[in-house]
Structures are given as C-alpha cells and as structure tokens.
Amino acid sequence: MPTPTTLLKAQMQPISWDDQGQVSETGEAIAVQFNPESLKVAYANKSAGGDQRGGSAVQFVGSGTTKLTLDLWFDVTAAAPDRPADDADDVRRLTEKVVNFIKPEPSDEADKFVPPGMRFLWGTFLFEGVVESINESLEFFSEAGKPLRAKLGLSIASQDIQFVFGAQSADGVNAGPATPGARPVASAREGDSVQQAAAREGRQDDWQSIADNNDIDNPRALSPGQPLDMSN
C-alpha cells in the first residue's frame, strides 16, 4: 500500500537583513491554516523619462522590484485539535499572527521604526521581502458577534528582482533557502557586464563563477533587467 503523505503547508518566517544583505531568522515560522489557491508574482523595472515632448527614451534608474500577492483563509470552525482554546472563538486570534508582520519595530537608528521582513516558503517557492499591505475580510459571525472566518490579502514587496528557489527535504517538509542566507537575484542594468553587476554586490572577484552559475555565454553583454543569481 502507498505510504500516506502529509500535506505540505506554506510558512511565513520572520527575518531581518544585515548591512551586507545577509538574511537571518528572527522568530518562529508560522504555518498557514489553508494553503493559498494561487500566488501572483509581479516584476518591474524602475524607470524614468519617456514622457517629454518628442518621446524621449525611457531611462532605467534602479535594479527593479518584485511583488508577491496572495490570499489566505482562516477559519476557527475547521477541526484543529492542537489549536489553543483561546483561539477557538475568534478568527482574529489567528490572523493577528500574520498582521504582526506589518507592525513597525524599533531599528538600530534612533527614533526609527521599520516593519519586519518575511520569508514566504512553500515547497520550492521562496520569497523574501517586507509586507506592504494586508486586507482583512471578516465573515461568518457567531451569535455573539465574533468573526469565525477571515480572508487576508497579502502584498509582499522586495527592492530587487527576486527569483530564488527554496529547498524541500525528503519527507516533504519546508527546509528553507537552498543556500543559507541566500540573497535576492540581482538585476542587470543597461550596458552591464557580469563583472559590473557582481561589483555592485561586492563580489567583483567572483564574476566568473557567477557567470557559470547563471549559464551566461557572453558575460560582457547582458540584457537590461536580466536576473542574476548571486547566492552562490
């Protein structure tokens, strides 16, 4: 008989970045109650110009951004024997754990607050960024007026073009980034070479291995916006 498999749940992990962009985990991962039906990833280049008279050329002024949007459902009427009793009568006790990702926290700089980072991990899908917005829809209220079901719409943003794979262990458990502390993928600029892109990441001496890792035949000529995996 085939061995039954455990449903792999998506996880949200609190993270932070140091001055070199290395990622560290800052708290316990939170497993979703129900996996999302779909994930939407949007990539965009930062550009300026192009609106002057005569139609000037668009200028790319940044490394680009990536945004992940998804919907998560929470329901306290669903069977969950391991759920604490305090979480059983109001769905907001469950959604609060996700909403905390948008609450600013004190930073190293005086009088400055920043939101915590989030790593969203589901199997081999990995995204690291900051929660930009959360929309919460409450429904199915109890006789006492307590919401029992909720949908959270999350928008998570990254300041780079990001396309990173996560690792999944043999038993189907989320195992985090394939490379510990993996950085988001860098985006090539107009006229960039691999050496120039690597230099901006502080890895000028590693440009040859970066070119090999990304299967680049001509390291002297990259397409604008071309993603480069800098994690190895």
N, C-alpha and C positions, 0 to 999 in steps of 0.2 A: 504494500500500500504506500502511496506517496506520503511523504512527511509534510504535515501542515505547516504553512509558513505564517509568520507574524506580519501583520500589516505594518509597513514602514511609515512612521509618522514624520511629517516635516517638523523642524525645530527652529526656534529663534534664540540665538545666543548673544548675550551682551558682550560687546568688545570695545576696545579702545586702540588708538594708534599712537606710537611714539613719534619723535621728531624725524626719524628715518622712514616712517611709514610702515614699520613692522606692527603686526596685529597681535594683541594679547586678549585672552578671555578674562572678563571681569566679574562673572557671575555664573549661576547655573542656567543651563539651557532649558527653555520652555517648549514642551511638545504641544502641537496643536491638537484640538479635540477632534476635528474632522479635516482631512486633507483638502486643500483647495481644488476646485474643478479645473482651473487653468491659471497660468502665470503669463503676464504680459511684460515684455522687456522692450524698452524704447532706447535707442542710441541716438545721440545728437552731437553735432559739432558746434563749437562756439564760433560764431561768425559776426562780422561787422561790415558795414558798407553795402553797396549794391542798390541803394535807394537814391543815389544822387542823379541829377539830370544827365541824360545821355547813357544811363545804365552802366555804372562803373562795376568792375569785377568785385565779387564777394571776397573778403579777406577773412581767413581763419585766425582767430586770436586766442584760442585756448586748446587744451587737449581733449575737450569734449566731455559729455556727461552720459550717464546711464541711469535709467529709472526703471524700477520694478514695481508693478501694481498687481494686487491680488485681493480676493475676498476670502474671509474666514468666517465660518459659522460656529456658534457656541450655543449649547442647549443643556440646561440643567435637568430636563426631564429625561434625557438619554441615560441609559444604565451606565453607571460608573461606580463599582463597589469600592474603589480605592480613593474616591473623592472625599475630602474632609466634609463633615456635617455642615460647617458654616458656609460651604459653597453650594449647598443643595437647594436654596430657596430664592436666590437672586443671581441672574446670569452675569451681572456686573462684577461679581466677585471673581469671575473667570476672566472677563475682558480687561479688568484692571491690570492684570499682569502684562498684557500687551500694551495698554495705554501708557504704562510707565516708561516705555521706550521713547516717548516723545517729550517727557518731562526733562527740562534742562537741569544739569547738575553743575556744582562748582568746578571750575577748571583751575589749572596751575597759576593762571594770571589773576591778579587781584580784581575783585568785583566783576568777574566774567563768568557767565554760565553757558554751557554747551549741552546739547542733547547727547545721550549715549549712542554708541554705534550698535548696529545689529548685523549679525550674520544669519541669513536665512538659508537653511540647509535642508535639502530633501533628496535623498539618494545621491546622485552625482551633480545635482543642480546646487550651485553655491553662489550667493550674492552677499556682498558686504557693503554697507552704507549707513546712512542716517535716515530715520523715519521723518519724512517730510510732512505727511498729513495722515490723519485717521478719521474716517467717517463711521460712526456707530449708529446702526438702526436697531431699535428695540421693538420686540413684538411678542405676542402670545403672553399676555399678562395673567397673573393668578388672581383669585378673588380678592386677595389682599392688596392688589395693585402692584405686585412685584413683577418685573420683566423676567421671563423664563427662557427667552430665545433672543439671540442678537446676531447681527452680521456686521463684521468690521471690514471696512475697505481701507487697505494699507497702501501707501505710496512711499517707497524707499529709494533714496537718491544717492548716487555716487558721483564724485567730482572727476572721474576718469571713465574712459571707455573700458568696460569691465566684462570679461568673458573668461571665467575661471571655473574649473571642474573641481568638484568635491570628491572624496573617497568614500566607498561603501565597503564595509567588512564582509567577510564570507557569510556571516549569519544575518545579513540584511540590515545591520544597524548603521545609522549615520555615524561616520567616523571623522568628520571634519575635513579641512582642506587637504588635498593630496600632498601639498608641501606645507608644513607648519609655518605660519606667518606669511603665507603667500600674498604677494601684493597684487593689486588690480592690474589688468593689462594696460600698458601704455598705448597711446595713440600717436601715430606718425603725423608730422606736420608737413606743410608744403615744402618740397625740396629736401626733405630729410633723408639721411642715410641711417643705417642701423647704428653706426658709431655715434652719430649726433643724438639719436634717441636714447641710446644707452648712457651717454654722458649726462643727460638731464636727470637720469635716475641714479647718478653717482656710480655707474658701472661701465665706464669707458673701456676698461681693460678686459671686460667680458663680452665685448660686442660680437666676437666670432662665435662664441658658444651660444649667444642669444640668436644669432642668425641661423645657426644649425638647428637650434631647438624649435624655431619657427618655420623651418624648411624654406628659407629665403634663398633664391638662386642668385639674385643681384642685390647685395647689401648696400650698394651705392645709390639705389633708386627705389624709394618706397612711395606708395600711393597715399595721398592725404587721407587721414583717418584710418589707415591700415592698423589693426590691432597687433601689438607685440607682447607676447608673454614674457614678462620679466621675472617670473617666480623661480626660475632655476638658475 
